[in-house]
């Protein structure tokens, strides 16, 4: 007879990641702040015919859309589980950064192509508006990045927003330098060159986010966790003779799920064993949503089924 033990019950001290679902107000403020600046930058970009400002405004618009997705994901993540969505909507915090990364890659290609076209005949650009507007952009984006900085190293949803804003600040700095070059040296080619630089910055910054968010959406083991180390850890717990079907994946922002089948002798105290193991998994690896199944044979039912001859 198989015993099923789940390490995510309230009795076992399961807790969500700190602050995982309390970010909606921050995302709202940062989104609205960037939307207002995007409108101002686009206006001055059209007025001065500056591709650097227009492409930065377009990039900021993409970031506003990305921040809006992150905002919506944080709202969805607060919805409680129901009979159909038993995990709730936490996975929205993993799909949002994937959409953000795709937006960044698309924008980088479009901006780079337009910048290359302008190199043949760069127009004369009034430098002072470019400098002033881009300098404002540095302040706006650094303020936004500071507002979402907490937990961005472990929360992909916040990480996507944070990378957007820091990339924008760097791009705005490049636009300021380009404006200074056009003003003092008369180098009109700096405008399309800056636009091309923007596209490169977007592409480089988006690649790691695209990779990590795609892996999370495909239930890959989080890069912060060594699966082999977890397997060794489980195999060396008291009374464990074998480990089957170990799976580790990101359940949502700040949550890492795991399932495993553990073979132990029937006479052991499985409840106390599970309680201790759930605590240790969270403490050692940050796995805070484990589901553990205790078995009493060398092979579990799945293994026996896989080895049985198929009927034709």
C-alpha positions in Angstrom: 0.0 0.0 0.0 1.4 3.4 -1.0 1.5 6.3 1.4 1.0 9.8 0.0 2.5 12.7 2.0 2.3 16.3 0.8 4.7 18.9 2.1 2.6 21.9 1.3 -0.1 21.6 3.9 -0.5 24.3 6.5 0.7 22.0 9.2 4.0 21.7 7.5 4.7 25.4 7.5 4.4 26.1 3.8 4.6 29.8 3.1 4.7 31.8 -0.1 7.7 33.9 -1.0 7.9 37.2 0.9 6.0 39.9 -0.8 5.4 37.8 -3.9 1.8 39.1 -4.5 2.0 42.6 -3.0 3.5 44.5 -5.9 0.4 45.8 -7.8 0.6 49.4 -6.5 4.3 49.6 -7.3 3.7 48.3 -10.8 0.8 50.7 -11.3 2.8 53.8 -10.2 5.9 52.8 -12.4 3.7 52.1 -15.4 1.8 55.4 -15.2 5.1 57.3 -14.7 6.7 55.8 -17.7 3.6 56.2 -19.8 3.6 60.0 -19.1 7.3 60.3 -19.9 6.8 58.2 -23.1 4.2 60.7 -24.4 6.5 63.6 -23.7 9.5 62.0 -25.3 7.5 61.0 -28.4 6.2 64.6 -28.8 9.7 66.1 -28.7 11.0 63.3 -31.0 8.5 64.2 -33.7 9.0 67.9 -33.1 12.8 67.7 -33.5 12.8 64.8 -36.0 15.2 63.0 -33.7 15.4 59.3 -34.3 17.2 58.8 -31.0 14.3 60.3 -29.1 11.6 58.5 -31.2 13.3 55.2 -30.9 13.8 55.7 -27.2 10.1 56.7 -26.9 9.2 53.5 -28.8 11.3 51.5 -26.5 9.7 53.1 -23.5 6.3 52.3 -25.0 7.4 48.7 -25.2 8.4 48.9 -21.6 5.1 50.5 -20.6 3.4 47.5 -22.2 5.8 45.2 -20.4 5.2 46.9 -17.1 1.5 46.7 -17.8 1.8 43.0 -18.3 3.8 42.7 -15.0 1.2 44.7 -13.3 -1.6 42.5 -14.6 0.4 39.4 -13.7 0.8 40.6 -10.1 -3.0 41.3 -10.0 -3.8 37.8 -11.4 -1.4 36.2 -9.0 -3.5 37.4 -6.1 -6.6 35.5 -7.3 -7.3 32.5 -5.0 -7.3 28.9 -6.3 -10.6 27.4 -7.5 -11.8 24.0 -8.7 -10.4 24.6 -12.2 -7.3 26.6 -11.4 -6.1 24.7 -8.3 -2.8 26.6 -8.2 -4.5 29.9 -8.7 -3.1 32.3 -11.3 0.5 32.5 -9.9 1.9 31.3 -13.2 1.0 34.6 -14.7 4.1 36.0 -13.0 6.2 33.6 -15.2 4.4 34.3 -18.5 4.6 38.0 -18.1 8.4 38.2 -18.3 8.3 35.9 -21.4 6.0 38.4 -23.1 8.2 41.3 -22.0 11.3 39.7 -23.5 9.6 39.0 -26.8 8.5 42.6 -27.0 12.1 43.8 -26.3 13.5 41.6 -29.1 10.9 42.7 -31.6 11.5 46.4 -30.8 15.3 46.0 -31.0 15.1 44.7 -34.6 12.8 47.4 -35.8 14.8 50.2 -34.2 18.1 48.9 -35.5 16.8 48.6 -39.1 15.5 52.2 -39.1 18.8 53.5 -37.6 20.8 51.8 -40.4 18.6 53.3 -43.0 19.2 56.8 -41.6 23.0 56.6 -41.8 22.9 57.5 -45.5 21.4 60.9 -44.9 21.1 61.9 -41.2 19.0 65.0 -40.7 20.0 68.0 -38.7 18.7 67.6 -35.2 18.4 70.4 -32.6 20.6 69.1 -29.8 19.3 70.9 -26.7 15.8 69.3 -26.6 17.4 65.9 -27.1 19.7 66.5 -24.1 17.0 67.9 -21.8 14.4 65.2 -22.6 16.9 62.4 -22.4 18.2 63.7 -19.1 14.7 63.7 -17.7 14.4 60.1 -19.0 17.5 59.1 -16.9 15.8 60.3 -13.7 12.4 58.8 -14.5 13.8 55.4 -15.3 16.2 55.3 -12.3 13.3 56.2 -10.0 11.2 53.4 -11.5 14.0 50.9 -11.2 14.5 51.9 -7.5 10.8 51.4 -6.9 10.8 47.8 -8.2 14.3 46.8 -7.1 13.2 44.7 -4.1 13.4 40.9 -4.9 14.3 41.4 -8.6 17.0 38.8 -8.3 14.6 36.0 -7.4 11.3 37.2 -8.9 11.2 37.0 -12.7 8.3 39.3 -12.9 10.1 42.1 -11.0 13.3 41.2 -12.8 11.7 41.9 -16.2 10.5 45.3 -15.0 13.8 46.1 -13.4 15.8 45.3 -16.5 13.5 47.3 -18.7 14.0 50.4 -16.5 17.8 50.1 -16.1 18.2 49.6 -19.9 16.1 52.7 -20.4 18.3 54.7 -18.1 21.4 53.6 -20.0 19.8 54.4 -23.3 18.8 57.8 -22.1 22.4 58.5 -21.0 23.6 57.5 -24.5 21.0 60.0 -25.9 22.4 62.8 -23.7 25.9 62.1 -24.9 24.7 62.0 -28.5 23.0 65.4 -28.0 26.2 66.8 -26.5 28.2 65.5 -29.5 25.7 67.0 -32.0 25.7 70.3 -30.1 29.4 70.9 -29.7 30.8 68.9 -32.7 28.0 69.0 -35.2 28.0 65.2 -35.7 24.5 64.6 -37.0 25.3 60.9 -37.5 25.2 60.5 -33.7 21.4 60.5 -33.8 21.1 57.3 -35.9 24.2 55.8 -34.2 22.5 56.3 -30.8 19.3 54.7 -32.1 21.4 51.7 -33.3 23.0 51.5 -29.9 19.6 51.4 -28.3 18.6 48.4 -30.4 21.8 46.6 -29.3 21.2 47.4 -25.7 17.6 46.1 -25.9 18.7 42.8 -27.6 21.5 42.1 -25.2 19.4 42.9 -22.1 16.5 40.8 -23.4 18.3 37.6 -24.2 18.9 36.4 -20.7 15.4 37.3 -19.6 14.0 35.5 -22.7 16.0 32.4 -21.9 15.1 32.3 -18.2 11.4 33.1 -18.7 11.1 30.5 -21.5 12.7 27.9 -19.3 10.4 28.8 -16.4 7.4 28.5 -18.7 8.6 25.1 -19.9 8.9 23.9 -16.2 12.7 23.8 -16.3 14.6 23.4 -13.0 15.3 27.0 -11.8 19.0 28.0 -12.4 19.3 28.7 -8.7 18.8 25.0 -7.8 21.1 22.1 -8.5 18.8 19.1 -9.2 21.6 16.6 -8.6 22.3 18.1 -5.2 18.6 17.8 -4.3 18.6 14.2 -5.5 21.7 13.4 -3.3 20.1 15.2 -0.4 16.9 13.2 -0.7 18.7 9.9 -1.2 20.7 10.4 2.0 17.7 11.2 4.3 17.2 8.6 7.1 15.4 5.5 5.9 15.4 6.4 2.2 16.5 3.6 0.0 15.6 5.0 -3.4 14.2 8.2 -5.1 11.9 8.2 -8.1 10.3 10.9 -10.3 12.1 13.9 -8.9 10.7 17.1 -10.6 11.5 20.7 -9.7 10.0 23.8 -11.3 9.0 27.4 -10.6 5.4 27.6 -9.6 5.2 31.4 -9.5 7.1 34.4 -8.3 8.9 33.4 -5.1 7.6 29.8 -5.2 9.5 26.7 -6.2 7.6 23.4 -6.4 9.0 19.9 -6.2 7.5 16.3 -6.5 9.4 13.1 -5.5 8.7 9.5 -4.7 10.7 8.2 -1.8 11.1 4.5 -0.9 11.2 3.9 2.8 10.5 0.9 5.1 6.9 0.5 6.2 7.6 0.7 9.9 9.1 4.2 9.9 7.3 7.3 11.2 6.6 9.0 7.8 4.8 12.0 9.2 7.7 13.2 11.3 10.0 12.4 8.4 8.0 14.5 6.0 7.7 17.4 8.5 11.5 17.5 8.9 12.2 17.1 5.2 9.9 19.9 4.1 11.6 22.3 6.5 15.1 21.2 5.3 14.1 21.5 1.6 13.0 25.1 2.2 16.1 26.0 4.3 18.7 24.3 2.1 17.3 24.9 -1.4 14.5 27.4 -1.2 12.0 24.7 -2.3 8.9 25.9 -0.5 6.1 23.9 -2.2 7.2 20.2 -2.1 4.9 17.2 -2.6 6.4 13.9 -1.4 5.1 10.4 -1.9 6.3 7.6 0.4 6.5 4.1 -1.1 7.5 0.7 0.3 9.0 -1.1 -2.7 12.0 -0.8 -5.0 9.8 0.2 -7.9 6.9 2.6 -8.0 3.7 1.9 -9.9 4.9 4.2 -12.8 8.1 2.1 -13.2 6.1 -1.1 -13.2 3.7 0.2 -15.8 6.6 1.4 -18.0 8.3 -2.0 -17.9 5.1 -4.0 -18.7 4.7 -5.2 -22.3 2.3 -3.0 -24.3 -0.9 -4.7 -25.5 -1.6 -4.5 -29.2 
